[in-house]
Amino acid sequence: MVALDEGTGYVVDGDAGPVAGPAVPWAALLPGLDPTAMGWRERDWYLAPELRPLLFDRSGNVGPTVWWNGRVVGGWAQRADGEDRVAGASSPAGWAVRRRRRSGRRRSGCRGGWGDEVTPRFRTPLEKELAG
């Protein structure tokens, strides 16, 4: 058992020490309603409070997010012409995402044979701005 900021946590014996960060920095573009961002009531440990009004709609659904080393750093949207637009992603996350797009690699998961356009039915405030 270990003490947490909010309550008690349970770990395997001998696994209570500090955890090293990733060996290689990583960036990811996750789609809207992804359970990674939706599954936590308290989100401050991976999402800055000032990003919430931009990335969540009024019902509490998350839009597409940009992640950098385990934290949400911005959002993205797809324009009608298929271009991906990224906002809020500060360096080096924004740089990594733009480099990934320029290299020709595509997002995994959400396109899966359905064509190149992804049009959500309900957009978050940031999606509306970026897709416009």
CYANA upper distance limits for C-alpha pairs under 8 A (distance plus 0.5 A):
  1 MET  CA      8 THR  CA      7.30
  1 MET  CA      9 GLY  CA      6.21
  1 MET  CA     10 TYR  CA      5.03
  1 MET  CA     11 VAL  CA      6.64
  2 VAL  CA      8 THR  CA      6.36
  2 VAL  CA      9 GLY  CA      5.67
  2 VAL  CA     10 TYR  CA      6.61
  2 VAL  CA     11 VAL  CA      7.79
  2 VAL  CA     16 ALA  CA      7.90
  3 ALA  CA      7 GLY  CA      6.91
  3 ALA  CA      8 THR  CA      5.33
  3 ALA  CA      9 GLY  CA      6.74
  4 LEU  CA      8 THR  CA      5.89
  4 LEU  CA      9 GLY  CA      6.82
 11 VAL  CA     15 ASP  CA      6.71
 11 VAL  CA     16 ALA  CA      7.07
 12 VAL  CA     16 ALA  CA      8.16
 22 PRO  CA     69 ASN  CA      7.83
 25 PRO  CA     68 TRP  CA      8.02
 25 PRO  CA     69 ASN  CA      6.46
 26 TRP  CA     68 TRP  CA      6.37
 26 TRP  CA     69 ASN  CA      5.93
 26 TRP  CA     96 ALA  CA      8.50
 27 ALA  CA     66 VAL  CA      7.73
 27 ALA  CA     67 TRP  CA      5.96
 27 ALA  CA     68 TRP  CA      5.08
 27 ALA  CA     69 ASN  CA      6.99
 27 ALA  CA     93 ALA  CA      6.76
 27 ALA  CA     96 ALA  CA      7.00
 27 ALA  CA     97 VAL  CA      7.01
 28 ALA  CA     66 VAL  CA      6.36
 28 ALA  CA     67 TRP  CA      5.58
 28 ALA  CA     68 TRP  CA      7.22
 28 ALA  CA     97 VAL  CA      8.04
 29 LEU  CA     64 PRO  CA      7.61
 29 LEU  CA     65 THR  CA      6.35
 29 LEU  CA     66 VAL  CA      5.27
 29 LEU  CA     67 TRP  CA      6.90
 29 LEU  CA     76 TRP  CA      8.04
 29 LEU  CA     97 VAL  CA      8.45
 29 LEU  CA    107 ARG  CA      7.43
 30 LEU  CA     34 ASP  CA      7.06
 30 LEU  CA     64 PRO  CA      6.07
 30 LEU  CA     65 THR  CA      5.77
 30 LEU  CA     66 VAL  CA      6.98
 30 LEU  CA     67 TRP  CA      8.13
 31 PRO  CA     63 GLY  CA      7.25
 31 PRO  CA     64 PRO  CA      4.83
 31 PRO  CA     65 THR  CA      7.08
 31 PRO  CA    110 CYS  CA      7.25
 32 GLY  CA     61 ASN  CA      8.28
 32 GLY  CA     62 VAL  CA      6.08
 32 GLY  CA     63 GLY  CA      4.36
 32 GLY  CA     64 PRO  CA      4.57
 32 GLY  CA     65 THR  CA      7.59
 33 LEU  CA     37 ALA  CA      8.05
 33 LEU  CA     38 MET  CA      6.95
 33 LEU  CA     61 ASN  CA      6.61
 33 LEU  CA     62 VAL  CA      5.77
 33 LEU  CA     63 GLY  CA      6.65
 33 LEU  CA     64 PRO  CA      7.97
 34 ASP  CA     38 MET  CA      6.78
 34 ASP  CA     62 VAL  CA      7.94
 34 ASP  CA     64 PRO  CA      8.35
 35 PRO  CA     39 GLY  CA      5.78
 37 ALA  CA     62 VAL  CA      7.41
 38 MET  CA     61 ASN  CA      7.57
 38 MET  CA     62 VAL  CA      6.94
 43 ARG  CA     47 LEU  CA      6.06
 43 ARG  CA     48 ALA  CA      8.40
 44 ASP  CA     48 ALA  CA      6.21
 44 ASP  CA     49 PRO  CA      6.87
 45 TRP  CA     71 ARG  CA      8.32
 46 TYR  CA     70 GLY  CA      7.15
 46 TYR  CA     71 ARG  CA      4.89
 46 TYR  CA     72 VAL  CA      6.46
 47 LEU  CA     51 LEU  CA      7.53
 47 LEU  CA     52 ARG  CA      8.10
 47 LEU  CA     71 ARG  CA      6.55
 47 LEU  CA     72 VAL  CA      5.66
 47 LEU  CA     73 VAL  CA      7.78
 48 ALA  CA     52 ARG  CA      7.78
 48 ALA  CA     72 VAL  CA      8.05
 48 ALA  CA     73 VAL  CA      8.35
 50 GLU  CA     54 LEU  CA      8.48
 51 LEU  CA     55 LEU  CA      6.68
 51 LEU  CA     74 GLY  CA      7.78
 52 ARG  CA     56 PHE  CA      6.25
 53 PRO  CA     57 ASP  CA      7.90
 53 PRO  CA    125 PRO  CA      8.01
 54 LEU  CA    124 THR  CA      7.07
 54 LEU  CA    125 PRO  CA      5.76
 54 LEU  CA    126 LEU  CA      5.55
 55 LEU  CA     62 VAL  CA      6.19
 55 LEU  CA     63 GLY  CA      5.94
 55 LEU  CA     64 PRO  CA      7.96
 55 LEU  CA     65 THR  CA      7.85
 55 LEU  CA     74 GLY  CA      8.44
 55 LEU  CA     75 GLY  CA      7.15
 55 LEU  CA    124 THR  CA      6.32
 55 LEU  CA    125 PRO  CA      7.33
 55 LEU  CA    126 LEU  CA      6.70
 55 LEU  CA    127 GLU  CA      8.39
 56 PHE  CA     60 GLY  CA      6.01
 56 PHE  CA     61 ASN  CA      5.80
 56 PHE  CA     62 VAL  CA      4.88
 56 PHE  CA     63 GLY  CA      6.51
 56 PHE  CA    124 THR  CA      6.18
 56 PHE  CA    125 PRO  CA      8.12
 57 ASP  CA     61 ASN  CA      5.99
 57 ASP  CA     62 VAL  CA      7.10
 57 ASP  CA     63 GLY  CA      8.09
 57 ASP  CA    122 PHE  CA      8.48
 57 ASP  CA    123 ARG  CA      7.60
 57 ASP  CA    124 THR  CA      5.34
 57 ASP  CA    125 PRO  CA      7.50
 62 VAL  CA    124 THR  CA      7.91
 63 GLY  CA     75 GLY  CA      7.94
 63 GLY  CA    123 ARG  CA      7.43
 63 GLY  CA    124 THR  CA      6.29
 63 GLY  CA    127 GLU  CA      7.76
 64 PRO  CA     75 GLY  CA      6.15
 64 PRO  CA     76 TRP  CA      6.14
 64 PRO  CA     77 ALA  CA      7.24
 64 PRO  CA    127 GLU  CA      8.35
 65 THR  CA     72 VAL  CA      7.00
 65 THR  CA     73 VAL  CA      8.20
 65 THR  CA     74 GLY  CA      6.40
 65 THR  CA     75 GLY  CA      4.70
 65 THR  CA     76 TRP  CA      6.54
 66 VAL  CA     72 VAL  CA      6.23
 66 VAL  CA     73 VAL  CA      6.27
 66 VAL  CA     74 GLY  CA      5.44
 66 VAL  CA     75 GLY  CA      5.53
 66 VAL  CA     76 TRP  CA      7.10
 66 VAL  CA     86 VAL  CA      8.27
 66 VAL  CA     89 ALA  CA      7.32
 67 TRP  CA     71 ARG  CA      5.82
 67 TRP  CA     72 VAL  CA      4.93
 67 TRP  CA     73 VAL  CA      6.18
 67 TRP  CA     74 GLY  CA      7.68
 67 TRP  CA     93 ALA  CA      8.06
 68 TRP  CA     72 VAL  CA      6.96
 68 TRP  CA     73 VAL  CA      6.96
 68 TRP  CA     93 ALA  CA      6.04
 73 VAL  CA     88 GLY  CA      6.77
 73 VAL  CA     89 ALA  CA      5.52
 73 VAL  CA     90 SER  CA      7.42
 73 VAL  CA     93 ALA  CA      7.99
 74 GLY  CA     86 VAL  CA      7.80
 74 GLY  CA     87 ALA  CA      6.18
 74 GLY  CA     88 GLY  CA      4.77
 74 GLY  CA     89 ALA  CA      5.11
 74 GLY  CA     90 SER  CA      8.39
 75 GLY  CA     86 VAL  CA      6.45
 75 GLY  CA     87 ALA  CA      6.12
 75 GLY  CA     88 GLY  CA      7.02
 75 GLY  CA     89 ALA  CA      7.76
 75 GLY  CA    126 LEU  CA      7.49
 75 GLY  CA    127 GLU  CA      8.05
 76 TRP  CA     84 ASP  CA      7.32
 76 TRP  CA     85 ARG  CA      5.93
 76 TRP  CA     86 VAL  CA      4.84
 76 TRP  CA     87 ALA  CA      6.68
 76 TRP  CA    126 LEU  CA      8.27
 76 TRP  CA    127 GLU  CA      7.13
 76 TRP  CA    130 LEU  CA      7.74
 77 ALA  CA     84 ASP  CA      6.29
 77 ALA  CA     85 ARG  CA      5.88
 77 ALA  CA     86 VAL  CA      7.26
 77 ALA  CA    126 LEU  CA      8.48
 77 ALA  CA    127 GLU  CA      5.67
 77 ALA  CA    130 LEU  CA      6.37
 77 ALA  CA    131 ALA  CA      6.25
 78 GLN  CA     82 GLY  CA      6.27
 78 GLN  CA     83 GLU  CA      6.09
 78 GLN  CA     84 ASP  CA      4.99
 78 GLN  CA     85 ARG  CA      6.59
 78 GLN  CA    117 GLU  CA      7.86
 78 GLN  CA    118 VAL  CA      7.22
 78 GLN  CA    119 THR  CA      8.11
 78 GLN  CA    130 LEU  CA      8.06
 78 GLN  CA    131 ALA  CA      6.23
 79 ARG  CA     83 GLU  CA      5.85
 79 ARG  CA     84 ASP  CA      6.92
 79 ARG  CA     85 ARG  CA      7.78
 79 ARG  CA    130 LEU  CA      7.82
 79 ARG  CA    131 ALA  CA      4.91
 79 ARG  CA    132 GLY  CA      7.38
 80 ALA  CA    117 GLU  CA      7.66
 80 ALA  CA    131 ALA  CA      7.64
 81 ASP  CA    117 GLU  CA      8.38
 82 GLY  CA    116 ASP  CA      6.87
 82 GLY  CA    117 GLU  CA      6.12
 85 ARG  CA    130 LEU  CA      6.58
 85 ARG  CA    131 ALA  CA      7.87
 86 VAL  CA     94 GLY  CA      7.98
 86 VAL  CA    130 LEU  CA      8.02
 87 ALA  CA     94 GLY  CA      8.50
 87 ALA  CA    130 LEU  CA      8.11
 88 GLY  CA     94 GLY  CA      8.41
 89 ALA  CA     93 ALA  CA      6.17
 89 ALA  CA     94 GLY  CA      5.12
 90 SER  CA     94 GLY  CA      5.76
 90 SER  CA     95 TRP  CA      8.36
 91 SER  CA     95 TRP  CA      6.22
 91 SER  CA     96 ALA  CA      8.47
 92 PRO  CA     96 ALA  CA      6.66
 93 ALA  CA     97 VAL  CA      6.72
 94 GLY  CA     98 ARG  CA      6.60
 95 TRP  CA     99 ARG  CA      6.52
 96 ALA  CA    100 ARG  CA      6.59
 97 VAL  CA    101 ARG  CA      6.81
 98 ARG  CA    102 ARG  CA      6.72
 99 ARG  CA    103 SER  CA      6.63
100 ARG  CA    104 GLY  CA      7.40
100 ARG  CA    105 ARG  CA      6.60
101 ARG  CA    105 ARG  CA      6.53
101 ARG  CA    106 ARG  CA      7.46
107 ARG  CA    111 ARG  CA      7.88
108 SER  CA    112 GLY  CA      7.82
110 CYS  CA    118 VAL  CA      8.25
111 ARG  CA    115 GLY  CA      6.82
111 ARG  CA    116 ASP  CA      6.90
111 ARG  CA    117 GLU  CA      8.23
111 ARG  CA    118 VAL  CA      7.84
123 ARG  CA    127 GLU  CA      6.17
123 ARG  CA    128 LYS  CA      6.49
124 THR  CA    128 LYS  CA      6.82
125 PRO  CA    129 GLU  CA      6.95
126 LEU  CA    130 LEU  CA      6.66
127 GLU  CA    131 ALA  CA      6.31
128 LYS  CA    132 GLY  CA      6.53
